[in-house]
Amino acid sequence: MNSWPSVKARRLLSALLGIGWTVKRQTGSHKTLARQGWADVVFAFHDGDEIGPRMLARIAKHTGLTPEDL
């Protein structure tokens, strides 16, 4: 069973920024996020996009995000 909810991209980006990620650069809707000790991550969602549980789980593997961070 998956413990991830569906969230808007705006909320996910806010959660990532809250756990230490920063926007390194942006080209259009593609934001490159950086965090010390982690590989850069490309965040390519519009603010209103709905992100489902499976995609959140994939993003979490690369970012260290937990369901409690949302």
N, C-alpha and C positions, 0 to 999 in steps of 0.2 A: 504494500500500500504506500502511496506517495503522500507525504505530509506537506507538500507545497500547494499554496492556493494559486488562483489566477490573479494577476495584478496588472495594472496599467504600467506602461514603460516609464512614465514619469515617476511613479512610486519606486520602481526598481532602481532607477538611476539615483534617486535620493538616498535609498538604502545603501547602495554601493559607495556613494560619496561619504555617507555616515560611518562606514567601516574603514575609511582611509584611502579609497581610490580617488584620483584626481583626473580631470580632463587634461590630457597632454596636448591634444590638438583636435580640431574639428574641421571636416570638409562636408558641407551640406548637413545631412542628418547622421552622418557617420562620425562618432566620437571615439577617439582612441583614449582609453583609460589606462593609467599607470599607477602602480603601487610598489613600494620598496619590497624587494624579495619575490615579486611575482612577475610573470611574463605579461606584456601589454595585452589588453583585451579591446577588441573593436565592438562598440555598442552601436548597432545600426537599426534602432527602432525609433519611430516617431512617438511623441509624448502620449498620444491617445491610444496607441496600439495595446491590445490585450495580449499578455504573455501567459501562456498556459503552464501547468505544472511540469510537464516534461521538459520544456525549454528552460524553465527556472532551474530544474535539477542539473541540466547541462551547464548552465551559466555558473551555478554554485561550485561545480567541480573546478572551474578555472579561476574563480574569484574568492573562494573561502566564505561565501555568503551562507547564512543559515536561515531557516524559516523564522526564527525569532528576530532577525534583523529587519524583517519587513514589518 
